[in-house]
Amino acid sequence: MPRSPDDLPAHKARAGQTPRFDLQAHSTHSDGELPPAGVVAAAAGAGIRLLALTDHDTVAGQAEAAAAATQHQLALVTGVEVSVLDPAATDLHICGYLVDPQAPGLRTQLASSREARALRTERMCDAVERAGWRLDRTGIDARRAGGASIGRPHLAQAVFSEPANSSRLAREGLHSATDFLAAYLVEGKPAYAPRLAPSVAEVIELLHEAGGIAVWAHPFWDLAATDAVASTLRRFARLGLDGVEAFYITHSREQTQMLVDQAAQLGLLTTGSSDFHGPNHPLFHSFGAFSTYDLQARLGPLLD
């Protein structure tokens, strides 16, 4: 494992350079395209030295990822991305790092979260069919049978891949599964269903009990206003949050600077990621695709 920031080439990356750490990625155990070993291989091929696999509500891929990381001589941080409910937004996420995958409380909550996600997907499947779309549930049912996480991207892909929907998708200008998700499966859209999830405080406590740290993922992905992000970050810090994902593929220089400044004032870590989901994802398809804008990341125990 790297012992200090200097052990990671380009740890203090300038705009346009590729960071050598990438602390959020997804495999086929949640909404990614590649198995855990494939995620690690892709990261290593992109020059990443410090990686976290953070599948949604599951740590099932950690053992496979760890074995692959040893093969590729890459430092792997055990991670998970947990959905939370909060007044600030309907869809927020906390990344847990350095957690013990066998911690009983964490395993219980993740199993509950996966079940809630599956039930929510089922409600949205029904709503999609009521809206007149054809839906082949074979893939969704297979994921459920295998214990894998099920979410809106899988439902959107099931609709988009159904040949009977092709003409209507074209008429409505929906050219990808992501387009369908945005048009039908987000808050305020016809087939959206609210989620059931633990609170931020509950998840922070759970991650700490599992020996890990809690980091707010991609703040400006879920909240648009700078003031809202700043006030929410301060509130989360009072609840025991350990860090914030300041460096992110969609964060602007101004947004990143604000998060770094706020984190420094609050004594929080600052992490970063490209949120890799696979080579064919329209946005999250490349490791090292975010910039630190010549700002110093504070990775703390993630470097140990």
Summary of the structure (lengths in Angstrom):
residues: 304
radius of gyration: 18.8
end to end distance: 6.6
largest distance: 56.1
contacts: 1070
relative contact order: 0.18
helix: 42%
strand: 15%
